[in-house]
Amino acid sequence: MASVVLENVRKIYPPVAGEKKKKGKGETDEQKANLQVTDKGVVAVQDFNLEIKDKEFVVLVGPSGCGKSTTLRMIAGLEEISEGQLYIDDKLVNELEPKDRDVAMVFQNYALYPHMTVYNNIAFALKKRIKSKEEIDRKVREAAEILGITEYLDRKPKNLSGGQRQRVAIGRAIVRNPKVMLMDEPLSNLDAKLRNQMRAELITLRDKINTTFVYVTHDQTEAMTLGDRIVIMKDGFIQQVGTPEEVFESPSNIFVAGFIGTPQMNFFDAVLEKNDGKYIVRMGNFHSEVSREAAEKLAFNDVEGGEITLGVRPESIIETDDEVSFAARVGVMEMMGSSMHLHLEHNGKSAIMVTQALGENGKLKMDYKSGSIMHFRFAKEAMYLFDKKTGKNLEV
C-alpha cells in the first residue's frame, strides 16, 4: 500500500475581506478561538510533522477545532496545503488532484446517493475505472461480504439503519483498494451500542484489507482501541504522538494527561522537594517519596523542585486511615455498574475517585456516605508531576 509523510505542513485560512486587522508597533499575533492569527490569516494547523508507515492505523484525536479534520482533508486533497510538503508512497502530492492521489475517504454523514441501491453506491467509483461488468460485480460482492451487507445490495439508503449505511460508505471506499483509507469521525452519528459494535468491526476490517488508515475522532476511546499510534492535537499543534500505552502511561503534558483516560486525571496543587538526591511530594499532611524510576528521570532532567501540579488517575486514589493522608469531603456518588465514582472536594477543588462497588459477596458495598469526611493517599508509582507554569511532564 503506501506510507504518508507530512513535513512542516501548515494550513492558513486567509482573513475575510474587511476583517483584516493591521498590527501596530509592538503588537504581536492575535489569538482567535485559541488559534494563532497572523497577517496571512488564521493558522488552523501548525508545523505538522508526521510519518505514517505502510499499513499503519494512525488516529488523529483532539477537541473540536484542533485541526484534525483539516489535516485529514489536506491529505485527501480537499484542502490546499498552505506550507510544507505531503508525500504519499514517497511521491510529492501537494499539487495532485484528489482523484489522482489513490486515497478513499469515509465521511461522518455517509454521503450516499439516495436514489441508488447499495450495489450501485458501492459500484459507482469503479464504473469509471473498470469496464468489465463481471469484475465490478466481483469487487462489489467481495466488499459486501467483508462488511456483512450482501443481503442489502438491492435496497436504497433510506431503507437502511445508521450502522448499515456506514457499512455501505466503507464498502464504497474499500472496493477501490486505495493506497490510503481516510476516515473522518465515521461513527459519531451512531448510538453508543452501535458505535461499540462498529468499532469492533473496524478492528476486524483492518485485518482483512491491507491498507494504510488515517482516522479522525474526538472520542479518545476510539483512539485508544483502534490506533497503532495516536496523534493528540490541540489548537493546531501536535501535543504528542505515541502508542495508546505510551500516551496513557507517559503523557507529555497536562493537556494529554487530562484528555486521555476516563474519567480524566485529577490535578492537585502540590510541592516537590529535593533532599539528598531524593524527591518528595507534599500536599497538606500527605507526603510521599517518588518512585526510584521517577527520581532518576527527575534527576536526569535537572529538576530542583518547587510548586508543581500533581496528577493522579481516579483509580489510584486510595482510602486510608494513615496519618500521612489528606482529607476530602464525599459529594456526589455515581453507580457505574461494578464500579462507583466518588466526587471528592479538597481545598475547594473537585476530584473523582473510582472504587469497586461490589464486595467479596458480590453485593453492593455501602461504605460511603455523601457529605462524610474521609482520608486518602496516593501510591508513589501512581503520581504524575507537571511543571506548574508550562504544564510539561517533569519526567519526560
C-alpha positions in Angstrom: 0.0 0.0 0.0 1.6 3.3 1.0 3.3 5.4 3.6 2.2 9.0 4.3 4.6 11.7 5.3 3.8 15.3 6.3 6.7 17.7 6.6 6.2 21.1 8.2 2.6 21.3 7.0 0.6 24.3 7.8 -2.9 25.4 6.9 -3.7 29.1 6.9 -7.2 30.4 6.2 -6.9 33.9 4.8 -8.8 36.7 6.5 -12.3 37.5 5.3 -12.4 40.8 3.3 -12.8 43.7 5.7 -11.8 41.7 8.8 -8.0 42.0 8.4 -6.5 44.0 11.2 -3.2 45.6 10.9 -0.8 45.2 13.7 0.5 48.4 15.4 4.1 48.9 16.5 5.0 46.4 19.2 1.8 44.3 18.8 2.1 40.5 18.4 0.0 38.0 16.6 -3.6 37.7 17.8 -5.4 34.7 19.1 -8.8 33.7 17.7 -10.6 30.8 19.3 -7.2 29.6 20.6 -5.7 29.6 17.1 -2.9 31.9 16.0 -3.9 34.8 13.8 -1.2 36.3 11.6 -1.1 38.8 8.8 -1.8 35.8 6.4 -4.9 34.7 8.3 -5.9 32.1 10.9 -3.5 29.3 11.3 -5.6 26.1 11.7 -2.7 23.6 11.5 0.8 24.5 12.8 4.1 22.8 11.7 2.6 19.3 11.4 5.3 16.7 11.1 4.3 13.0 11.0 5.5 9.8 9.2 2.8 7.2 8.8 4.1 3.8 7.9 2.7 1.4 5.3 -0.4 -0.4 6.6 -0.3 1.5 9.9 -3.5 2.6 11.6 -3.0 6.2 12.9 -5.7 8.1 14.8 -5.8 11.9 15.0 -7.6 12.9 18.1 -8.4 16.1 19.9 -11.2 18.5 20.9 -13.3 20.3 18.3 -11.4 22.9 16.3 -7.9 21.4 17.0 -7.2 20.9 13.3 -7.5 17.1 13.0 -10.2 17.1 10.2 -8.4 19.9 8.4 -5.2 17.8 8.4 -7.2 14.8 7.0 -8.7 16.9 4.3 -5.3 18.1 3.2 -4.1 14.5 2.9 -7.2 13.9 0.7 -6.6 16.9 -1.4 -9.9 18.6 -0.3 -8.0 21.4 1.4 -5.0 23.2 -0.1 -1.7 22.9 1.8 -0.6 26.5 2.7 3.0 25.5 3.6 5.0 22.3 3.8 5.1 19.0 1.8 2.9 15.9 1.7 4.2 12.6 0.4 2.1 9.5 -0.4 4.1 6.5 -1.3 7.3 8.7 -1.5 5.7 10.9 -4.1 5.1 14.6 -3.5 1.3 15.1 -4.0 0.8 18.8 -2.9 -0.4 19.7 -6.4 -2.2 16.5 -7.3 -6.0 16.4 -7.6 -7.9 14.2 -5.1 -8.8 11.7 -7.8 -5.1 11.2 -8.6 -3.9 10.5 -5.0 -5.3 7.0 -4.8 -7.0 7.7 -1.4 -10.5 7.0 -0.3 -12.4 8.9 2.3 -15.3 7.9 4.6 -17.3 10.9 5.8 -19.2 11.5 9.0 -22.5 11.9 7.2 -22.1 8.8 4.9 -22.6 10.8 1.7 -24.5 8.1 -0.1 -26.5 8.6 -3.3 -30.2 8.3 -2.1 -31.6 7.3 -5.5 -29.1 4.4 -6.0 -29.2 1.0 -4.5 -26.5 -0.2 -2.1 -25.0 -2.2 -5.0 -24.8 0.9 -7.3 -23.4 3.1 -4.4 -20.5 0.7 -3.9 -20.0 0.2 -7.7 -20.2 3.9 -8.6 -16.4 4.6 -8.1 -15.5 1.5 -10.1 -17.5 2.3 -13.2 -15.1 5.0 -14.3 -12.1 2.8 -13.7 -13.2 -0.7 -14.8 -15.1 -1.5 -17.9 -15.7 -5.2 -17.2 -19.1 -5.6 -15.6 -18.0 -9.0 -14.3 -15.0 -7.5 -12.4 -17.1 -4.7 -11.0 -19.7 -7.3 -9.8 -17.0 -9.4 -8.2 -15.4 -6.5 -6.4 -18.7 -5.2 -5.1 -19.8 -8.6 -3.8 -16.4 -9.1 -2.1 -16.7 -5.8 -0.3 -20.3 -6.6 0.7 -19.2 -10.0 2.0 -16.4 -8.4 4.1 -18.9 -5.9 5.6 -21.8 -8.3 6.0 -24.2 -6.3 3.8 -24.7 -8.7 0.9 -28.4 -9.1 1.8 -28.9 -5.3 1.5 -27.4 -4.8 -2.0 -30.8 -4.2 -3.6 -32.0 -1.7 -1.0 -31.7 2.0 -1.1 -30.1 4.0 1.7 -33.4 5.2 3.2 -34.3 1.6 4.0 -31.1 1.0 6.0 -30.2 1.7 9.6 -27.4 4.1 10.5 -24.9 1.3 11.0 -25.8 -0.3 7.7 -25.4 3.0 5.9 -22.0 3.4 7.4 -21.0 -0.1 6.2 -22.1 0.9 2.7 -20.0 4.1 2.9 -17.0 2.0 4.0 -17.7 -0.5 1.2 -17.7 2.2 -1.4 -14.2 3.2 -0.1 -12.6 -0.2 0.2 -13.9 -1.5 -3.1 -11.3 0.7 -4.9 -8.5 -0.9 -2.9 -7.0 2.5 -2.2 -3.4 3.1 -1.0 -4.7 5.2 1.9 -8.1 5.0 3.7 -9.1 8.3 5.3 -12.0 8.2 7.9 -13.4 11.4 9.3 -15.4 10.6 12.5 -17.3 7.8 10.8 -19.0 6.6 14.0 -20.1 9.9 15.6 -23.7 9.7 14.2 -24.3 6.3 15.7 -25.8 5.5 19.1 -23.5 4.2 21.9 -24.3 0.5 21.4 -23.9 0.6 17.7 -20.8 2.6 17.9 -19.2 0.0 20.1 -20.2 -2.7 17.6 -18.9 -0.8 14.6 -15.6 -0.1 16.4 -15.1 -3.8 16.9 -15.9 -4.4 13.2 -13.4 -1.7 12.1 -10.7 -3.6 14.1 -11.6 -6.8 12.2 -11.8 -4.9 8.9 -8.3 -3.6 9.0 -7.0 -7.2 9.2 -9.0 -8.1 6.1 -7.8 -5.2 3.9 -4.1 -4.3 3.8 -4.1 -0.6 3.5 -2.9 2.5 5.5 -5.6 4.0 7.7 -5.7 7.7 8.9 -8.7 8.0 11.2 -10.0 11.2 12.8 -12.1 11.3 16.0 -12.8 13.4 19.1 -13.5 10.2 21.1 -10.5 9.0 23.0 -12.0 5.5 23.5 -12.0 5.1 19.7 -8.4 6.4 19.5 -7.2 4.0 22.3 -8.9 0.9 20.9 -8.3 1.4 17.1 -4.9 3.1 16.7 -1.4 1.6 16.3 -0.4 5.2 17.2 -2.3 8.2 18.3 -1.7 11.8 17.4 -3.1 14.1 20.0 -3.8 17.7 18.8 -4.7 21.0 20.4 -5.1 24.4 18.8 -3.4 23.2 15.5 -0.4 21.8 17.2 0.6 18.2 17.8 0.9 17.6 21.6 2.1 14.0 21.5 2.5 11.0 19.2 2.7 7.5 20.6 1.1 4.2 21.0 -2.0 4.0 23.2 0.1 2.7 26.0 2.7 5.4 25.7 0.2 8.3 25.7 -1.6 6.8 28.7 1.4 5.9 30.8 3.7 8.8 29.9 1.6 11.9 28.9 3.9 14.7 27.6 1.9 17.4 29.4 -1.2 18.3 31.4 -3.4 18.5 28.3 -2.6 15.0 27.1 -2.9 13.6 30.7 -6.4 15.2 31.1 -7.6 14.2 27.6 -6.6 10.5 27.7 -8.4 8.4 30.3 -12.0 8.1 31.5 -12.7 9.6 34.0 -10.0 12.1 33.3 -6.9 12.5 35.5 -7.2 14.6 38.7 -4.9 17.5 39.3 -3.8 18.9 42.6 -1.6 21.8 43.8 1.5 20.3 45.5 5.2 21.0 46.2 8.1 18.9 45.1 11.1 18.9 47.4 14.6 17.6 46.7 16.7 16.4 49.6 20.0 14.5 49.4 19.1 13.3 45.9 15.6 12.2 47.0 12.4 13.7 45.7 9.4 14.1 48.0 5.9 15.3 47.0 3.9 17.2 49.7 0.2 18.1 49.6 -1.0 19.3 53.0 -0.5 16.4 55.5 0.2 14.0 52.7 3.7 13.4 51.6 5.4 10.6 49.7 8.8 10.0 48.2 8.5 9.4 44.5 9.5 6.1 43.0 13.1 5.3 42.2 12.4 5.3 38.5 10.7 8.7 38.7 13.6 10.1 40.8 16.1 9.0 38.2 14.1 10.8 35.4 13.8 13.9 37.5 17.5 14.0 38.3 18.3 13.4 34.6 16.1 16.4 33.7 17.8 18.6 36.4 14.5 19.2 38.3 15.2 21.0 41.5 11.7 21.1 43.0 9.2 23.8 43.8 5.5 24.2 43.2 4.1 21.6 40.9 0.8 20.2 39.6 0.3 16.7 40.8 -1.7 14.4 38.6 -3.4 11.2 39.8 -5.8 9.0 37.9 -9.2 8.3 39.6 -8.3 4.6 40.1 -5.2 5.5 42.0 -6.8 7.4 44.9 -6.8 5.1 47.9 -8.8 5.4 51.1 -6.6 5.2 54.2 -6.5 5.7 57.9 -2.9 6.7 57.9 -1.8 10.0 59.4 0.0 10.7 56.2 -3.1 11.5 54.2 -5.3 14.3 53.0 -8.9 14.8 53.9 -11.7 15.3 51.4 -15.5 15.5 51.6 -17.5 13.0 49.6 -20.0 14.7 47.4 -22.0 13.0 44.6 -21.7 9.2 44.3 -22.3 7.7 40.8 -23.1 4.0 40.5 -21.5 2.8 37.3 -22.3 -1.0 37.5 -19.4 -2.8 39.1 -17.6 0.4 39.9 -18.5 3.6 41.7 -17.4 7.2 41.0 -17.0 9.3 44.1 -16.8 13.1 43.6 -14.4 14.5 46.3 -13.9 18.0 47.4 -10.4 19.1 48.7 -9.3 22.6 49.3 -12.1 24.0 47.2 -11.3 21.8 44.2 -13.1 18.7 43.0 -11.6 15.3 42.2 -13.0 11.9 41.2 -12.2 8.5 42.8 -13.1 5.2 41.2 -13.6 2.3 43.5 -15.1 -1.2 43.3 -18.9 -1.1 44.0 -19.2 -4.8 44.8 -18.0 -6.6 47.9 -16.5 -10.0 48.2 -20.0 -11.5 48.4 -20.9 -9.9 45.0 -23.3 -7.4 46.6 -23.1 -3.7 46.6 -20.9 -2.1 49.2 -22.5 0.9 51.1 -19.2 2.1 52.7 -19.5 5.7 51.6 -21.9 8.5 52.5 -22.4 11.8 50.8 -21.1 14.6 53.0 -18.8 12.5 55.0 -15.1 13.4 55.5 -12.7 10.7 54.5 -8.9 10.4 54.2 -7.0 9.4 51.1 -3.5 8.9 49.8 -1.7 8.1 46.5 0.7 5.3 45.7 4.1 6.8 44.7 4.1 4.8 41.5 0.8 6.5 40.5 1.8 10.2 40.8 2.4 12.3 37.7 4.4 15.5 38.2 3.9 18.5 35.9 5.6 21.9 35.7 3.3 24.5 37.3 3.8 27.1 34.6 4.3 25.2 31.4 2.2 22.1 32.1 5.1 19.9 30.9 5.6 16.4 32.4 8.7 16.8 34.5 9.7 13.1 34.0 9.6 13.3 30.2 
